[in-house]
């Protein structure tokens, strides 16, 4: 496992640049090592634990890509982020082709660089846990990622709060999948959908003949979650008597089916969720239960506050929709569509964005999504100027094109045909124009 304090090795031949980055990253809580040439870098790597490497491709008379290959031969798990010259199409392509984790072009915003480093740290953490879901949560902010890291490592109760559709169920499943309980059941209870008279039977199960209509034996949700994860959504809808029974199970790790005299030992990870404020939840449920479930708390902000998530999520949902509908198109989201998506308020949050993209993919007959593919209600919305949105859009389009180039072995003609754009457009986006 990686150290609690993440460590970065910065490789650059400009001492002033090294000192500046070292100062900035140390203020952010990183442990920083610096090297001005390949000899120093390789020497440090042989002696120190390094989580992420940040290096310039231009190192005096040395070739940065050659150095990166030497590093990857001995330390293949360390993500490398390279700094390329402004608008350098060739450097960006060669970096990805060589197995570099990510790249950033000069001049860059330090906050953009920190986001890339945090993404690399999350990638490393996931890889150490042998998961294939390396990019599922990179878009969340660092405070959420830090809490998720604790939640996946330790079987502590987790409380998720946030509006409907922000992804609480997705995150609960993610935590389960990343934990040491991943090989056992993930049991999901929608507390708001269970009639009051059936709560006990659903949660605890029953013996045959325990009551009128109990013509067979049934295991309850708690029992099914043994060794796995029990996820109770809308926990505030749990009746008072069931809250007391749940609290007893959490404290004693034992339960009994209705009509049974034998207790069963149960061991599960509890995750709860609510779409009301945490302070409101404290007033809605038993205080002792609240303090029992409120050990790790993660609040998921609405999508309207996370504009930089919209572009990567849109492409992620587009690929999911294509797979579900067995379609090869669309491959690209046009700028005018993305402009509309970036400026929508999303009262339904991530779930609404997913539904918009799935509808648009089902309707689309071109290699890229157009305004006519969008649902009427969002297509008719007034578009407002959002400089941040345009910046993120251009950045992601550049990344997406590079990934498509990689898939077609850097054949620009095939890439242009696949994306439904011209060769000139590819050059323009890659060069940041």
N, C-alpha and C positions, 0 to 999 in steps of 0.2 A: 504493500500500500504506500501511496505517496505521503510525504511529510505533511504535518498540519499547516505549516507555512509554505506556500508554493514558491518554488525557486525558478528563476529565469536566468538563462545565459544570453547576454547580448553581445553579438560579434559585429564590430564595425571598425574601420580604420581611422575614423575621426574621433579623437579623444574628447573634444568638447561635446559631441553628440552623445558619446557613451556616458559622460558624466551627467549630462542633462537627463537622459532616460533613466539612469541609475537613481538619481535623486527623485524623479517623479514616481517611479515604481516602488521605491522604498517607502515613500509617503503613503502609498496605497496598501502597504502591508506585505509586499513581496520581499523575498530574499533574492538579492541581485548579484550575479557574477558578470564580469566583463572581460572581453578578449579583443585584441586589435589585429590578430592574425590567426591563421589556421593552427600553427604550432601551439600557441597559448590556449586556443579553444579545445583542441584535442587533449592537451595536458589537464585542463580543468575537468573535462568530461571523465577522465580516468580516475580522478580523485574525489569529485564532488557529486552529490545527487542533484540532478537537473530534471525539472518537470517539463519546461518549455524552452525552446531556443528561438530567439529573434535575431536574424542576421541579414546584413546587407549583401546583395549579390555582387557588388563592386568592392573588392578588397585590394586596393593597390594593384599589384601585378598578379594577384591570385584570382582564381575562378571560384565564385561563391557556390555555384552548383556542384563543382567537383568536391568542394569541402562538404557540402550537404550529403553527397553520396558516401563519403568516408564516414561521416557521422552515422548515417543510417545503417551502414554495414555492421557497426559495433553497437549502436543504440537504436534499433529499429522502432522502438515503442515511443520515442520522444517526438512529440509534434514539433515541426519546424515551420516558423512563419518567416517569409522572406520579404525584404523591403526592395521594391523595384523602382526604377526611374519613372517619372511621370509619363503616362501614355505609352509605356513600352509593351506593345502587343507580344513581341517575341519573348521577352523575359517572363511575362505572365504565363504564356503557353508552355515554355520550357520548364517553368517551376512546377506546374501541375503535372506535366508529363514525367518529371523526375520523382514524383511521390511526395512533394512538399504539401504540408497540411493546408496552408493558406498563404495568401500574399496581401500586401498593402502597398499602395503606390505613394510616392512622395509628390507633394507635401500631404501629410495626413493629420487627422484630428486625433489627439491622444486618447480621447474617449472611444473612438472607433477601434483603436489598437487594443485598448483594454478589453473591449467586448470580444475581439478575436482571441485574445489570450485566455479569457475566461471560457470561451467555447472550446479551446484546445485543452484546458484543464479538465473540463467536463468529459470531453472525448477520452482523455487518458483514464479518468476514473471509471467510465463505462467499460472501456476496453479491458481494464484490470478485473472487471466483474464478468467478463466474457458475454457481453450482451451485444445483440445486433442493432439495438435501438440507440445508435450513437448520436443522432441529431434531433431526437424528439423534443428535448426541453431546452436546447441551447438558447432559444429566443427569450426565455424568462430572465428577469433581472438577477443580479448577483445575490441579493439577499434571499430570494426564493431558491436559487440554486444551492446556496450554503445550507439552508434548512432541509432541502431535499437530500443533500448529501448525508446529513445526520439521520433523516428519516429512513433512508435505505440501508444504513449501516446498523441501526439499533432498533429493536422492537418496541419502541415507545409509542403510546397513543398519539394519533395525529388528528388534528382538527383542521378542516378545510372550510374557508368561508369565501363568499363571493356571489355575485349575481347569477341568475339562471343562465346557463350556456357558456360560462367562462372556462369550463374544462375541469371541474372538480372530479367527475367520474374518471376522466382520462388520467388525471394525475394520481388518483387512488390506485388505478390499475398499474400505472407506471411504477409507483413505489413498491407495490406487490411484486411486480416482475423483476425489479432490481434487488429485492431483498433475499435473505436466505430461506424464505418461505415460498419462493416462486414455483416449486414443484408440487405444491399443494393447492387446495381450492381457494379461489377468490369468490366470496359469497356476497352478493349485492342485495341489500334490503332497501326498498323505497318505502320509508315509514309512512308517507302521506297516502299511499295507495292501499294500505291494509286496514280493513274495518276493525273497530275497537274490539269486538268480540272474538276476533281471530288472531290477535297479536300473540298470545301465549302459545297457541298451537303452532303458529308459524315459526316463532323463535325457538321454542323448546321441544317441539314434536310431541308425540303421544303414543301410548301403548294401545293395542287393539282392545276395544271395549271400554276405554277410559271414559267415554261419554257417548251419548246417543249419536249415531252416525260414524263412530270411529270403528269402521269395519276392517281396518288394516293398521299395521304399525307404521309410523312415519318419523323419520329423523328431522329435527328442527334445524333452522339455519345456523344456530350457534354450534351444534354438533357437527354439521357439515363443514364448518370452518376450522375444525380441529387441525392444528399444525399450519394452517394457512392464514388468510386475512378475512376479517368480517368488516364489511363496509356498510355503514348505516347512513343513508342519505336523508336529509331533512329530519335530523335527530330530534328537533323540537316537537315533532308530531308524535313521538313515543309517549303513550299514556303514563301517568304517574306511577301506577302499580308496576308497569313493565320497566320503568326507569329503576325502581328499587330492586327488581329481580336482576336486571342487567348489572347493576352495581354490585350485587352479591356475587354474581358469576365472576366479575372482574377481580374482586378481592380474594375469592376463595378458589377460583379456577375449577369449580365443580358445578354441575347442573343435573337436573332430573327431568325426564320426560313427564308429561301429564299422565297420571295413573301408574307411574312406575315407582318402585320403592328403592331401586338401585341408583346411586349417583354415578355420573360419568365424569372422568377428568377431562377437561378441555383446555387447550392451550392455543390461543390465536392472537393475532395482531389486530387491534381495533383501530379503524379509521372512520371518523364521522365527518359529516358535511352539513352545511346549512347555507341558505341564501339570505339569511337575515344577519344583521350586525352581531359581532361577538358579545357586545354588552347586552343586546336584546336577548340573545340566547341565554345568557346568565340569569336573566329574569324569567325565562320560559321553562327552564328545567331545574331539577334539584341542584342545589349548590354543590353537594358532595359529588354528584355525577359530573357536573361541569368541571370541577377541579381535577377529576379523574381523567377526563378526555382532553382537557386543554393543556397538554404537556408540550407538544410541538404544534404551533399554530402557523398556518400559511394562508395569507389572504391573497386571492387571485384578483387582480384589478380587471376592470372591464376592457374589452378590446379597443374602445374609443380612446383609452389612455395609453395604448401600446401600438401606435401607428407603425412602428418598425417591425411588428410581427406580421403585418398584413401581406406583404409581398411574399416572404417565404412560406407562410401558411397557404396562400392562394395556389402556389405551385405544388405544394405538398398535396392539397386536396384535389388539384387537377390530375395528378398522377394516380391518386386513389380512385377517382371517378373513372378515369380511362381503363383502369384495371377491372373495376366492377362492371362497366358497360362493354368490356371487350372492344375498346376503340383504340386506334393508333393516333388519332388526332383529338383535340388540338395539342400542339407542342409548345405554344408560346402565347403569352397574354399581351395584347396590344397596349400601347401606352395610354390611349384614351380610356380603355376599360380599367386599367390599373389606377388611373387618375380618379375615376368614379369610386372604385373600391377604397382608395385611400381616404376619401373625403366623406364616406358614409359613417353614420354614428353607431350602427350596430347595436340596437336595443336587445337583439337576441345573441349578441357576443359571438364567440367562436362558432357556436352551432349555426348561427345565421349565416356567417361567411361560408361555412362548409355547404350549407344548403344552396346558397347562391352559385357557388362554383359547380356543384354537382348538376344543378339545373342547366347551367350554361354549357357544360361539357356535353350533356345529353342532347341539347339543342344544336350544338355547333356542327357545321359541316365543312369547316376550313381548318387549316393548320394552325390558326391562331384565333383566340377568342375576340369577337367584335362586340360593339355596343348592342347590336341587335340580338346577341345571344343572352344578354342579361335579363333578369325578370323585369317586368314593366315598372314596378314600384321603385326600384333602385336606379334604373336607366333614366327615369324622368327627374331624379333628384338634381338640384342645382349643384354644379361643381364649383368648389372654392379653391383658390390658390393655396398650396401647401408646399413650401420650399423643402421642408424636411421630407415630405412624401416623395417629391421628385428626386431628391438626393438618394433616398433608399431605393427607389425604383431603378435608377440608373446603375447603382452599385450592384443590385441583384441581377438585373438583366445582363450585365457584364459577366457576372459569375456563372449564370445559367448558360450563356453562350460558350464560355470556356469549357464548361462541363460537357456540352454537346459536341464541341470540337474534339474533346478527348475521346468521346464515344465513337466518333467517325475518324479516329486516327489523324486528327488535325487537317482533314481535307475540307477546305473552306467551301468548295462548290457543293459537296454533299451536305455540309452543315447548313448552308444557306437554303438548300432545297428542303431539308427536314424542318427548318424553322419557318419556312415560307417568307423569308426576307432576302434582300439582295446581298451580294458580297460587300458592296459599299457600306451597307447598313452595319454589317458585322465589324468592319474596320472602324466605322464611326463610333460605335458603342464601346468597343474595346479601347479605343484611344481617348475615351472620355469626352467626346465632342457632342 
